[in-house]
């Protein structure tokens, strides 16, 4: 018998609300966050590349060891999963 892991759906569904969620979790979000096809932010000693065309977030290794995205990507998340992760982190704090 297999069990599915279901994550609670976050309340933050819109683009502006996602930007607000990032700011409330201590991220420094630029004004033109959605202006280009991707945006790179730094938080917690790592780089995060938000790719809006494919709805993915690339998480790098520690920024001191960062070489380029092809070599330094540790994990790739969907933006929806990133919203859930931030919402859960916000609720526990």
PDB file as gemmi writes it, atoms N, CA and C in Angstrom:
CRYST1    1.000    1.000    1.000  90.00  90.00  90.00 P 1                      
ATOM      1  N   UNK A   1       0.840  -1.172   0.000  1.00  0.00           N  
ATOM      2  CA  UNK A   1       0.000   0.000   0.000  1.00  0.00           C  
ATOM      3  C   UNK A   1       0.888   1.239   0.000  1.00  0.00           C  
ATOM      4  N   UNK A   2       0.730   2.085  -1.002  1.00  0.00           N  
ATOM      5  CA  UNK A   2       1.532   3.294  -1.111  1.00  0.00           C  
ATOM      6  C   UNK A   2       0.780   4.475  -0.526  1.00  0.00           C  
ATOM      7  N   UNK A   3       1.515   5.332   0.123  1.00  0.00           N  
ATOM      8  CA  UNK A   3       0.937   6.531   0.695  1.00  0.00           C  
ATOM      9  C   UNK A   3       1.468   7.734  -0.060  1.00  0.00           C  
ATOM     10  N   UNK A   4       0.592   8.626  -0.387  1.00  0.00           N  
ATOM     11  CA  UNK A   4       0.997   9.867  -1.033  1.00  0.00           C  
ATOM     12  C   UNK A   4       1.216  10.922   0.030  1.00  0.00           C  
ATOM     13  N   UNK A   5       2.265  11.677  -0.148  1.00  0.00           N  
ATOM     14  CA  UNK A   5       2.534  12.802   0.747  1.00  0.00           C  
ATOM     15  C   UNK A   5       1.851  14.015   0.148  1.00  0.00           C  
ATOM     16  N   UNK A   6       0.919  14.576   0.863  1.00  0.00           N  
ATOM     17  CA  UNK A   6       0.214  15.758   0.383  1.00  0.00           C  
ATOM     18  C   UNK A   6       0.635  16.958   1.215  1.00  0.00           C  
ATOM     19  N   UNK A   7       0.988  18.002   0.514  1.00  0.00           N  
ATOM     20  CA  UNK A   7       1.387  19.228   1.180  1.00  0.00           C  
ATOM     21  C   UNK A   7       0.190  20.169   1.240  1.00  0.00           C  
ATOM     22  N   UNK A   8       0.076  20.939   2.306  1.00  0.00           N  
ATOM     23  CA  UNK A   8      -1.027  21.907   2.358  1.00  0.00           C  
ATOM     24  C   UNK A   8      -0.857  22.965   1.282  1.00  0.00           C  
ATOM     25  N   UNK A   9      -1.933  23.317   0.637  1.00  0.00           N  
ATOM     26  CA  UNK A   9      -1.873  24.324  -0.419  1.00  0.00           C  
ATOM     27  C   UNK A   9      -1.711  25.696   0.226  1.00  0.00           C  
ATOM     28  N   UNK A  10      -0.700  26.436  -0.200  1.00  0.00           N  
ATOM     29  CA  UNK A  10      -0.466  27.743   0.428  1.00  0.00           C  
ATOM     30  C   UNK A  10      -1.544  28.750   0.059  1.00  0.00           C  
ATOM     31  N   UNK A  11      -1.697  29.746   0.926  1.00  0.00           N  
ATOM     32  CA  UNK A  11      -2.655  30.808   0.664  1.00  0.00           C  
ATOM     33  C   UNK A  11      -2.127  31.787  -0.377  1.00  0.00           C  
ATOM     34  N   UNK A  12      -0.831  31.754  -0.615  1.00  0.00           N  
ATOM     35  CA  UNK A  12      -0.197  32.691  -1.529  1.00  0.00           C  
ATOM     36  C   UNK A  12      -0.225  32.128  -2.944  1.00  0.00           C  
ATOM     37  N   UNK A  13      -1.170  32.579  -3.746  1.00  0.00           N  
ATOM     38  CA  UNK A  13      -1.316  32.035  -5.087  1.00  0.00           C  
ATOM     39  C   UNK A  13      -0.879  33.003  -6.176  1.00  0.00           C  
ATOM     40  N   UNK A  14      -0.994  34.288  -5.982  1.00  0.00           N  
ATOM     41  CA  UNK A  14      -0.670  35.260  -7.019  1.00  0.00           C  
ATOM     42  C   UNK A  14       0.796  35.630  -7.033  1.00  0.00           C  
ATOM     43  N   UNK A  15       1.167  36.362  -8.067  1.00  0.00           N  
ATOM     44  CA  UNK A  15       2.559  36.772  -8.215  1.00  0.00           C  
ATOM     45  C   UNK A  15       2.970  37.766  -7.137  1.00  0.00           C  
ATOM     46  N   UNK A  16       2.128  38.753  -6.876  1.00  0.00           N  
ATOM     47  CA  UNK A  16       2.446  39.754  -5.855  1.00  0.00           C  
ATOM     48  C   UNK A  16       2.475  39.116  -4.467  1.00  0.00           C  
ATOM     49  N   UNK A  17       1.602  38.152  -4.241  1.00  0.00           N  
ATOM     50  CA  UNK A  17       1.567  37.486  -2.945  1.00  0.00           C  
ATOM     51  C   UNK A  17       2.813  36.627  -2.728  1.00  0.00           C  
ATOM     52  N   UNK A  18       3.326  36.023  -3.800  1.00  0.00           N  
ATOM     53  CA  UNK A  18       4.566  35.241  -3.681  1.00  0.00           C  
ATOM     54  C   UNK A  18       5.745  36.154  -3.352  1.00  0.00           C  
ATOM     55  N   UNK A  19       5.773  37.305  -3.961  1.00  0.00           N  
ATOM     56  CA  UNK A  19       6.819  38.288  -3.672  1.00  0.00           C  
ATOM     57  C   UNK A  19       6.721  38.743  -2.217  1.00  0.00           C  
ATOM     58  N   UNK A  20       5.508  38.942  -1.728  1.00  0.00           N  
ATOM     59  CA  UNK A  20       5.289  39.312  -0.332  1.00  0.00           C  
ATOM     60  C   UNK A  20       5.742  38.201   0.600  1.00  0.00           C  
ATOM     61  N   UNK A  21       5.465  36.957   0.230  1.00  0.00           N  
ATOM     62  CA  UNK A  21       5.884  35.813   1.043  1.00  0.00           C  
ATOM     63  C   UNK A  21       7.404  35.750   1.152  1.00  0.00           C  
ATOM     64  N   UNK A  22       8.090  35.999   0.052  1.00  0.00           N  
ATOM     65  CA  UNK A  22       9.554  36.029   0.087  1.00  0.00           C  
ATOM     66  C   UNK A  22      10.048  37.139   1.019  1.00  0.00           C  
ATOM     67  N   UNK A  23       9.453  38.322   0.914  1.00  0.00           N  
ATOM     68  CA  UNK A  23       9.873  39.448   1.761  1.00  0.00           C  
ATOM     69  C   UNK A  23       9.616  39.169   3.236  1.00  0.00           C  
ATOM     70  N   UNK A  24       8.494  38.544   3.546  1.00  0.00           N  
ATOM     71  CA  UNK A  24       8.180  38.238   4.948  1.00  0.00           C  
ATOM     72  C   UNK A  24       9.114  37.193   5.537  1.00  0.00           C  
ATOM     73  N   UNK A  25       9.739  36.385   4.689  1.00  0.00           N  
ATOM     74  CA  UNK A  25      10.696  35.394   5.156  1.00  0.00           C  
ATOM     75  C   UNK A  25      12.128  35.923   5.153  1.00  0.00           C  
ATOM     76  N   UNK A  26      12.304  37.220   4.945  1.00  0.00           N  
ATOM     77  CA  UNK A  26      13.610  37.832   5.076  1.00  0.00           C  
ATOM     78  C   UNK A  26      14.419  37.939   3.792  1.00  0.00           C  
ATOM     79  N   UNK A  27      13.816  37.685   2.656  1.00  0.00           N  
ATOM     80  CA  UNK A  27      14.514  37.798   1.375  1.00  0.00           C  
ATOM     81  C   UNK A  27      14.510  39.254   0.933  1.00  0.00           C  
ATOM     82  N   UNK A  28      15.559  39.670   0.249  1.00  0.00           N  
ATOM     83  CA  UNK A  28      15.603  41.004  -0.345  1.00  0.00           C  
ATOM     84  C   UNK A  28      15.203  40.851  -1.804  1.00  0.00           C  
ATOM     85  N   UNK A  29      13.977  41.222  -2.110  1.00  0.00           N  
ATOM     86  CA  UNK A  29      13.408  41.021  -3.441  1.00  0.00           C  
ATOM     87  C   UNK A  29      13.460  42.344  -4.195  1.00  0.00           C  
ATOM     88  N   UNK A  30      14.049  42.356  -5.395  1.00  0.00           N  
ATOM     89  CA  UNK A  30      14.102  43.603  -6.157  1.00  0.00           C  
ATOM     90  C   UNK A  30      12.730  43.976  -6.704  1.00  0.00           C  
ATOM     91  N   UNK A  31      12.623  45.209  -7.069  1.00  0.00           N  
ATOM     92  CA  UNK A  31      11.352  45.713  -7.577  1.00  0.00           C  
ATOM     93  C   UNK A  31      10.944  45.067  -8.898  1.00  0.00           C  
ATOM     94  N   UNK A  32      11.946  44.761  -9.721  1.00  0.00           N  
ATOM     95  CA  UNK A  32      11.677  44.144 -11.026  1.00  0.00           C  
ATOM     96  C   UNK A  32      11.869  42.625 -10.976  1.00  0.00           C  
ATOM     97  N   UNK A  33      11.360  41.999  -9.930  1.00  0.00           N  
ATOM     98  CA  UNK A  33      11.510  40.554  -9.714  1.00  0.00           C  
ATOM     99  C   UNK A  33      10.978  39.754 -10.899  1.00  0.00           C  
ATOM    100  N   UNK A  34       9.851  40.140 -11.429  1.00  0.00           N  
ATOM    101  CA  UNK A  34       9.247  39.430 -12.557  1.00  0.00           C  
ATOM    102  C   UNK A  34       9.591  40.087 -13.901  1.00  0.00           C  
ATOM    103  N   UNK A  35      10.512  41.026 -13.938  1.00  0.00           N  
ATOM    104  CA  UNK A  35      10.807  41.780 -15.144  1.00  0.00           C  
ATOM    105  C   UNK A  35      11.491  40.990 -16.238  1.00  0.00           C  
ATOM    106  N   UNK A  36      12.334  40.043 -15.898  1.00  0.00           N  
ATOM    107  CA  UNK A  36      13.059  39.262 -16.899  1.00  0.00           C  
ATOM    108  C   UNK A  36      12.577  37.815 -16.862  1.00  0.00           C  
ATOM    109  N   UNK A  37      13.196  36.972 -17.676  1.00  0.00           N  
ATOM    110  CA  UNK A  37      12.780  35.567 -17.707  1.00  0.00           C  
ATOM    111  C   UNK A  37      13.247  34.813 -16.474  1.00  0.00           C  
ATOM    112  N   UNK A  38      14.277  35.343 -15.787  1.00  0.00           N  
ATOM    113  CA  UNK A  38      14.709  34.731 -14.535  1.00  0.00           C  
ATOM    114  C   UNK A  38      15.265  35.813 -13.611  1.00  0.00           C  
ATOM    115  N   UNK A  39      15.345  35.473 -12.340  1.00  0.00           N  
ATOM    116  CA  UNK A  39      15.860  36.398 -11.341  1.00  0.00           C  
ATOM    117  C   UNK A  39      16.701  35.603 -10.353  1.00  0.00           C  
ATOM    118  N   UNK A  40      17.846  36.129  -9.963  1.00  0.00           N  
ATOM    119  CA  UNK A  40      18.744  35.454  -9.031  1.00  0.00           C  
ATOM    120  C   UNK A  40      18.739  36.228  -7.721  1.00  0.00           C  
ATOM    121  N   UNK A  41      18.456  35.522  -6.622  1.00  0.00           N  
ATOM    122  CA  UNK A  41      18.478  36.101  -5.285  1.00  0.00           C  
ATOM    123  C   UNK A  41      19.459  35.322  -4.421  1.00  0.00           C  
ATOM    124  N   UNK A  42      19.967  35.971  -3.394  1.00  0.00           N  
ATOM    125  CA  UNK A  42      20.870  35.309  -2.465  1.00  0.00           C  
ATOM    126  C   UNK A  42      20.227  35.332  -1.084  1.00  0.00           C  
ATOM    127  N   UNK A  43      20.177  34.143  -0.461  1.00  0.00           N  
ATOM    128  CA  UNK A  43      19.593  34.046   0.869  1.00  0.00           C  
ATOM    129  C   UNK A  43      20.213  32.849   1.583  1.00  0.00           C  
ATOM    130  N   UNK A  44      20.596  33.028   2.823  1.00  0.00           N  
ATOM    131  CA  UNK A  44      21.126  31.931   3.617  1.00  0.00           C  
ATOM    132  C   UNK A  44      22.421  31.352   3.078  1.00  0.00           C  
ATOM    133  N   UNK A  45      23.230  32.166   2.405  1.00  0.00           N  
ATOM    134  CA  UNK A  45      24.502  31.686   1.892  1.00  0.00           C  
ATOM    135  C   UNK A  45      24.399  30.919   0.592  1.00  0.00           C  
ATOM    136  N   UNK A  46      23.243  30.951  -0.065  1.00  0.00           N  
ATOM    137  CA  UNK A  46      23.041  30.248  -1.331  1.00  0.00           C  
ATOM    138  C   UNK A  46      22.412  31.192  -2.341  1.00  0.00           C  
ATOM    139  N   UNK A  47      22.601  30.860  -3.592  1.00  0.00           N  
ATOM    140  CA  UNK A  47      21.931  31.575  -4.668  1.00  0.00           C  
ATOM    141  C   UNK A  47      20.698  30.791  -5.081  1.00  0.00           C  
ATOM    142  N   UNK A  48      19.633  31.517  -5.378  1.00  0.00           N  
ATOM    143  CA  UNK A  48      18.383  30.929  -5.863  1.00  0.00           C  
ATOM    144  C   UNK A  48      18.052  31.580  -7.196  1.00  0.00           C  
ATOM    145  N   UNK A  49      17.907  30.764  -8.231  1.00  0.00           N  
ATOM    146  CA  UNK A  49      17.551  31.295  -9.550  1.00  0.00           C  
ATOM    147  C   UNK A  49      16.105  30.917  -9.834  1.00  0.00           C  
ATOM    148  N   UNK A  50      15.250  31.918  -9.931  1.00  0.00           N  
ATOM    149  CA  UNK A  50      13.837  31.718 -10.217  1.00  0.00           C  
ATOM    150  C   UNK A  50      13.650  31.801 -11.729  1.00  0.00           C  
ATOM    151  N   UNK A  51      13.284  30.671 -12.360  1.00  0.00           N  
ATOM    152  CA  UNK A  51      13.034  30.638 -13.799  1.00  0.00           C  
ATOM    153  C   UNK A  51      11.523  30.623 -14.002  1.00  0.00           C  
ATOM    154  N   UNK A  52      10.979  31.747 -14.438  1.00  0.00           N  
ATOM    155  CA  UNK A  52       9.534  31.906 -14.520  1.00  0.00           C  
ATOM    156  C   UNK A  52       8.933  31.210 -15.728  1.00  0.00           C  
ATOM    157  N   UNK A  53       9.686  31.061 -16.814  1.00  0.00           N  
ATOM    158  CA  UNK A  53       9.148  30.402 -18.008  1.00  0.00           C  
ATOM    159  C   UNK A  53       8.878  28.926 -17.747  1.00  0.00           C  
ATOM    160  N   UNK A  54       9.738  28.282 -16.963  1.00  0.00           N  
ATOM    161  CA  UNK A  54       9.558  26.857 -16.668  1.00  0.00           C  
ATOM    162  C   UNK A  54       9.031  26.616 -15.255  1.00  0.00           C  
ATOM    163  N   UNK A  55       8.750  27.670 -14.486  1.00  0.00           N  
ATOM    164  CA  UNK A  55       8.235  27.578 -13.115  1.00  0.00           C  
ATOM    165  C   UNK A  55       9.121  26.715 -12.219  1.00  0.00           C  
ATOM    166  N   UNK A  56      10.427  27.004 -12.234  1.00  0.00           N  
ATOM    167  CA  UNK A  56      11.371  26.250 -11.425  1.00  0.00           C  
ATOM    168  C   UNK A  56      12.300  27.178 -10.674  1.00  0.00           C  
ATOM    169  N   UNK A  57      12.834  26.652  -9.570  1.00  0.00           N  
ATOM    170  CA  UNK A  57      13.809  27.375  -8.754  1.00  0.00           C  
ATOM    171  C   UNK A  57      15.045  26.495  -8.640  1.00  0.00           C  
ATOM    172  N   UNK A  58      16.188  27.024  -9.045  1.00  0.00           N  
ATOM    173  CA  UNK A  58      17.457  26.310  -8.898  1.00  0.00           C  
ATOM    174  C   UNK A  58      18.135  26.799  -7.632  1.00  0.00           C  
ATOM    175  N   UNK A  59      18.568  25.854  -6.795  1.00  0.00           N  
ATOM    176  CA  UNK A  59      19.249  26.173  -5.548  1.00  0.00           C  
ATOM    177  C   UNK A  59      20.711  25.796  -5.722  1.00  0.00           C  
ATOM    178  N   UNK A  60      21.609  26.745  -5.482  1.00  0.00           N  
ATOM    179  CA  UNK A  60      23.042  26.487  -5.676  1.00  0.00           C  
ATOM    180  C   UNK A  60      23.665  25.921  -4.413  1.00  0.00           C  
ATOM    181  N   UNK A  61      24.931  25.551  -4.547  1.00  0.00           N  
ATOM    182  CA  UNK A  61      25.716  25.194  -3.375  1.00  0.00           C  
ATOM    183  C   UNK A  61      26.054  26.495  -2.628  1.00  0.00           C  
ATOM    184  N   UNK A  62      26.857  26.417  -1.607  1.00  0.00           N  
ATOM    185  CA  UNK A  62      27.222  27.612  -0.842  1.00  0.00           C  
ATOM    186  C   UNK A  62      27.862  28.629  -1.780  1.00  0.00           C  
ATOM    187  N   UNK A  63      27.570  29.910  -1.574  1.00  0.00           N  
ATOM    188  CA  UNK A  63      27.991  30.933  -2.532  1.00  0.00           C  
ATOM    189  C   UNK A  63      29.509  31.055  -2.651  1.00  0.00           C  
ATOM    190  N   UNK A  64      30.263  30.665  -1.644  1.00  0.00           N  
ATOM    191  CA  UNK A  64      31.720  30.720  -1.750  1.00  0.00           C  
ATOM    192  C   UNK A  64      32.259  29.647  -2.689  1.00  0.00           C  
ATOM    193  N   UNK A  65      31.528  28.540  -2.825  1.00  0.00           N  
ATOM    194  CA  UNK A  65      31.929  27.453  -3.719  1.00  0.00           C  
ATOM    195  C   UNK A  65      31.275  27.564  -5.090  1.00  0.00           C  
ATOM    196  N   UNK A  66      30.504  28.611  -5.313  1.00  0.00           N  
ATOM    197  CA  UNK A  66      29.748  28.742  -6.555  1.00  0.00           C  
ATOM    198  C   UNK A  66      30.691  29.021  -7.728  1.00  0.00           C  
ATOM    199  N   UNK A  67      30.503  28.238  -8.798  1.00  0.00           N  
ATOM    200  CA  UNK A  67      31.297  28.423 -10.009  1.00  0.00           C  
ATOM    201  C   UNK A  67      30.417  28.956 -11.132  1.00  0.00           C  
ATOM    202  N   UNK A  68      29.446  28.182 -11.535  1.00  0.00           N  
ATOM    203  CA  UNK A  68      28.434  28.587 -12.513  1.00  0.00           C  
ATOM    204  C   UNK A  68      27.250  27.656 -12.327  1.00  0.00           C  
ATOM    205  N   UNK A  69      26.128  28.017 -12.889  1.00  0.00           N  
ATOM    206  CA  UNK A  69      24.904  27.271 -12.627  1.00  0.00           C  
ATOM    207  C   UNK A  69      24.976  25.823 -13.093  1.00  0.00           C  
ATOM    208  N   UNK A  70      25.686  25.552 -14.175  1.00  0.00           N  
ATOM    209  CA  UNK A  70      25.767  24.181 -14.673  1.00  0.00           C  
ATOM    210  C   UNK A  70      26.504  23.260 -13.698  1.00  0.00           C  
ATOM    211  N   UNK A  71      27.457  23.797 -12.953  1.00  0.00           N  
ATOM    212  CA  UNK A  71      28.247  22.978 -12.026  1.00  0.00           C  
ATOM    213  C   UNK A  71      27.778  23.077 -10.581  1.00  0.00           C  
ATOM    214  N   UNK A  72      27.080  24.113 -10.223  1.00  0.00           N  
ATOM    215  CA  UNK A  72      26.825  24.401  -8.814  1.00  0.00           C  
ATOM    216  C   UNK A  72      25.377  24.215  -8.375  1.00  0.00           C  
ATOM    217  N   UNK A  73      24.506  23.690  -9.208  1.00  0.00           N  
ATOM    218  CA  UNK A  73      23.111  23.498  -8.822  1.00  0.00           C  
ATOM    219  C   UNK A  73      22.985  22.244  -7.966  1.00  0.00           C  
ATOM    220  N   UNK A  74      22.527  22.403  -6.728  1.00  0.00           N  
ATOM    221  CA  UNK A  74      22.353  21.257  -5.836  1.00  0.00           C  
ATOM    222  C   UNK A  74      20.973  20.637  -5.982  1.00  0.00           C  
ATOM    223  N   UNK A  75      19.939  21.464  -6.136  1.00  0.00           N  
ATOM    224  CA  UNK A  75      18.596  20.931  -6.315  1.00  0.00           C  
ATOM    225  C   UNK A  75      17.754  21.891  -7.130  1.00  0.00           C  
ATOM    226  N   UNK A  76      16.738  21.344  -7.767  1.00  0.00           N  
ATOM    227  CA  UNK A  76      15.806  22.131  -8.546  1.00  0.00           C  
ATOM    228  C   UNK A  76      14.402  21.864  -8.007  1.00  0.00           C  
ATOM    229  N   UNK A  77      13.707  22.932  -7.662  1.00  0.00           N  
ATOM    230  CA  UNK A  77      12.367  22.824  -7.081  1.00  0.00           C  
ATOM    231  C   UNK A  77      11.371  23.511  -8.000  1.00  0.00           C  
ATOM    232  N   UNK A  78      10.119  23.145  -7.865  1.00  0.00           N  
ATOM    233  CA  UNK A  78       9.086  23.909  -8.556  1.00  0.00           C  
ATOM    234  C   UNK A  78       8.755  25.138  -7.708  1.00  0.00           C  
ATOM    235  N   UNK A  79       8.226  26.147  -8.337  1.00  0.00           N  
ATOM    236  CA  UNK A  79       7.866  27.361  -7.603  1.00  0.00           C  
ATOM    237  C   UNK A  79       6.736  27.062  -6.621  1.00  0.00           C  
ATOM    238  N   UNK A  80       5.825  26.166  -6.988  1.00  0.00           N  
ATOM    239  CA  UNK A  80       4.738  25.796  -6.072  1.00  0.00           C  
ATOM    240  C   UNK A  80       5.294  25.136  -4.806  1.00  0.00           C  
ATOM    241  N   UNK A  81       6.285  24.253  -4.959  1.00  0.00           N  
ATOM    242  CA  UNK A  81       6.888  23.626  -3.792  1.00  0.00           C  
ATOM    243  C   UNK A  81       7.652  24.651  -2.953  1.00  0.00           C  
ATOM    244  N   UNK A  82       8.258  25.616  -3.619  1.00  0.00           N  
ATOM    245  CA  UNK A  82       8.958  26.694  -2.903  1.00  0.00           C  
ATOM    246  C   UNK A  82       7.967  27.495  -2.060  1.00  0.00           C  
ATOM    247  N   UNK A  83       6.769  27.740  -2.599  1.00  0.00           N  
ATOM    248  CA  UNK A  83       5.731  28.444  -1.833  1.00  0.00           C  
ATOM    249  C   UNK A  83       5.348  27.652  -0.598  1.00  0.00           C  
ATOM    250  N   UNK A  84       5.183  26.340  -0.753  1.00  0.00           N  
ATOM    251  CA  UNK A  84       4.822  25.487   0.389  1.00  0.00           C  
ATOM    252  C   UNK A  84       5.933  25.492   1.419  1.00  0.00           C  
ATOM    253  N   UNK A  85       7.160  25.403   0.963  1.00  0.00           N  
ATOM    254  CA  UNK A  85       8.309  25.384   1.874  1.00  0.00           C  
ATOM    255  C   UNK A  85       8.406  26.689   2.663  1.00  0.00           C  
ATOM    256  N   UNK A  86       8.196  27.814   1.993  1.00  0.00           N  
ATOM    257  CA  UNK A  86       8.258  29.103   2.676  1.00  0.00           C  
ATOM    258  C   UNK A  86       7.086  29.303   3.626  1.00  0.00           C  
ATOM    259  N   UNK A  87       5.912  28.819   3.231  1.00  0.00           N  
ATOM    260  CA  UNK A  87       4.741  28.936   4.101  1.00  0.00           C  
ATOM    261  C   UNK A  87       4.930  28.127   5.370  1.00  0.00           C  
ATOM    262  N   UNK A  88       5.476  26.917   5.238  1.00  0.00           N  
ATOM    263  CA  UNK A  88       5.728  26.080   6.416  1.00  0.00           C  
ATOM    264  C   UNK A  88       6.810  26.691   7.299  1.00  0.00           C  
ATOM    265  N   UNK A  89       7.836  27.270   6.708  1.00  0.00           N  
ATOM    266  CA  UNK A  89       8.888  27.924   7.488  1.00  0.00           C  
ATOM    267  C   UNK A  89       8.335  29.138   8.214  1.00  0.00           C  
ATOM    268  N   UNK A  90       7.425  29.840   7.570  1.00  0.00           N  
ATOM    269  CA  UNK A  90       6.804  31.020   8.178  1.00  0.00           C  
ATOM    270  C   UNK A  90       5.916  30.613   9.357  1.00  0.00           C  
ATOM    271  N   UNK A  91       5.216  29.494   9.227  1.00  0.00           N  
ATOM    272  CA  UNK A  91       4.321  29.043  10.292  1.00  0.00           C  
ATOM    273  C   UNK A  91       5.058  28.528  11.502  1.00  0.00           C  
ATOM    274  N   UNK A  92       6.257  27.972  11.325  1.00  0.00           N  
ATOM    275  CA  UNK A  92       7.017  27.428  12.433  1.00  0.00           C  
ATOM    276  C   UNK A  92       7.782  28.502  13.189  1.00  0.00           C  
ATOM    277  N   UNK A  93       8.049  29.632  12.524  1.00  0.00           N  
ATOM    278  CA  UNK A  93       8.835  30.692  13.164  1.00  0.00           C  
ATOM    279  C   UNK A  93       8.009  31.471  14.159  1.00  0.00           C  
TER     280      UNK A  93                                                      
END                                                                             
